[in-house]
């Protein structure tokens, strides 16, 4: 990450913040609803990338990494007791 430009670092930070916010919102959903929501989130990200001209391999790679991060955040927060914090 040391080789990122300030602009790239800012984009990465904003992406991580967005993924974290989405993950927190998804915790309110039942497991089957979460699975549906992952598909919706991916399609929305895909549409946004396409609208700004990012397509093919770059978009696919970004989507894969971002969706893995989203699932990881949801799993991690869930394992720690949800959005309210740890378990007693």
N, C-alpha and C positions, 0 to 999 in steps of 0.2 A: 504494500500500500504506500510505501515511501515514494514510489515513482509516479504517483497520481498528481495531476495538476490540481491547484486549488479548486478549479471549477469541477473537475471530476470527483474530488473528495466531497464537495458540496452535494453533487448529484447522488453520490453513494449514501451520504448521511440522510438526505431527504427520502431516498428509497427505503432505507432501513427503518426510518421513523414511520413511514406509511405502512410498511409490512407489520411493524409492531402494533400500530393502531388497528389494523385489520384483524390481526391475531387476537387482540383483546376483545374486539367485537364478536368474533367467532366463538368465543368461549360461552356465550349466552345460548348457543345453538346446541341441539341434540346432535349426536354423532352422525346420523344419516343426513341431517340438514347441513352439517359442516361439509360433507362430501359434495353435496349439491353446490354449496357456496364456493368451494375451491374452483369448480368449473366456471362459475359465473365470474369470479375474480380473474381467472386466467383469460377468459374471453374479453373482459373489460380492458385488461392490460394489453392484450393483443390488438384490440381496436385502437387504443390510444397510441401504441407504437406505430401502427399502420398510418394513422392520421398525421404523424410527424415524419413519415417517410422512412421509418426503421423497419426493415423487413428481412426475411429469409434467415440466414444463419445468425446474424447478430440478434435479431428479435427472438429467435428460438432459444439461443443460449441464455439470453437475459431472462426470458420467461421461465426456463427450467430452473435456473439458479434462484430466482425470486420465489417461485412456488415451493421449492425445497426449503427455502428459508422460512416462508410462511408456515408450512407444516411443522417445521422444527420449533418455531416460536410457540405455536399452539400446543404442541406436545410438551414442551418444556414448562410452560405456564401451567398447563393442566396437571403435570406431574408434581408441581410445587404447591398445589392446592387452589389453583384458579387465580383470578384477577385480584382477589382479596388478600392473597399472601399465602404463607405456609400453613401447614397443618399443625394442630396442637397435639 
